Amino acid sequence: MSYKFNTIEEAIEDIKDGKIIVVVDDEDRENEGDLLMAAEKITPEAINFMAKEGRGLICTPVKKSRLEELEICQMVHKNKDSFGTAFTVSVDAVGTSTGISAFDRAFTVSKIVDLNSKPEDFLKPGHVFPLAAKDGGVLVRAGHTEAAVDMARLSGFSEVGVICEIMNEDGTMARVPQLMEFVKKHNLKIITIADLIEYRSKEEKLIKALEPVKLPSKYGDFIAIGYENLITGEEHIALVKGDVKGEDPVLVRVHSECLTGDVFGSLRCDCGEQIAKALMKIEEEGKGVLV
């Protein structure tokens, strides 16, 4: 059975308005839905709604650099969680009472967002559970943690979110059929992490081209262009010959980097030989690309 999800654009508009949405991950992961909102818009009422209607653990996904600023460290050094959920030490903001009330938890979340907050403004352990989001968001890890930080950023807020798993009344995890009933009952938008990944891949610039340089070689003259992955920092090089922008087919060799074979001519592999053959073939054709 197919289900109709909202667009990422629709969800962004709701988050901008301080509303809660539902985010569903893949069946191959946790296969669950989380309530999600931007931490900058947190209220005691929102915390109370998550506790009463979501029933799961309320957590605060945060960009790693922010956690480092507040000296909020990992809960464990060896994370054995099945999906690598990066829990930190729980916290309460100084000035809360018991720390567990909806008002106290909303206040603690707001202090995490507040750029004027300092490490000494928090008590450890507490009743708010920060989660360290991977740099690069859902493009690096397709989890609810990263989705919350991404959606907050895309909505124009600080990279801090609030999430809560959605459970059925009998204590089991709500899956898509139950989640569809849930969002209909509460008039909430619902999106998938897969759609968020697709949205970011289309809308964001993920690769940076560096200055091209001429590269004369024994195989012919090429243009070397460096490319930087803006998410991971990885670098790639393309050797280009001739006009490759037309509609005609172009020879392309995608080569797996091999230092010993490519640079030192190791006899344990034929990687260097593969590069040589590719460049000679491209030179023969008059145009082509080696990546």
Secondary structure, DSSP 8 states (H G I E B T S, - for coil): -------HHHHHHHHHTT--EEEE--TTTT--EEEEEEGGG--HHHHHHIIIIIEEEEEEEEEHHHHHHTT--BS-SS---TT---BB--EEETT-SSS-SHHHHHHHHHHHH-TT--GGGEEEEEEEEEEEE-TTGGGT--SHHHHHHHHHHHTTS-SBEEEEEEB-TTSSB--HHHHHHHHHHHT--EEEHHHHHHHHHHHS--EEE---EEEEETTEEEEEEEEEETTT--EEEEEEES--SSSS---EE-----HHHHTT--TT--HHHHHHHHHHHHHHHT-EEE-
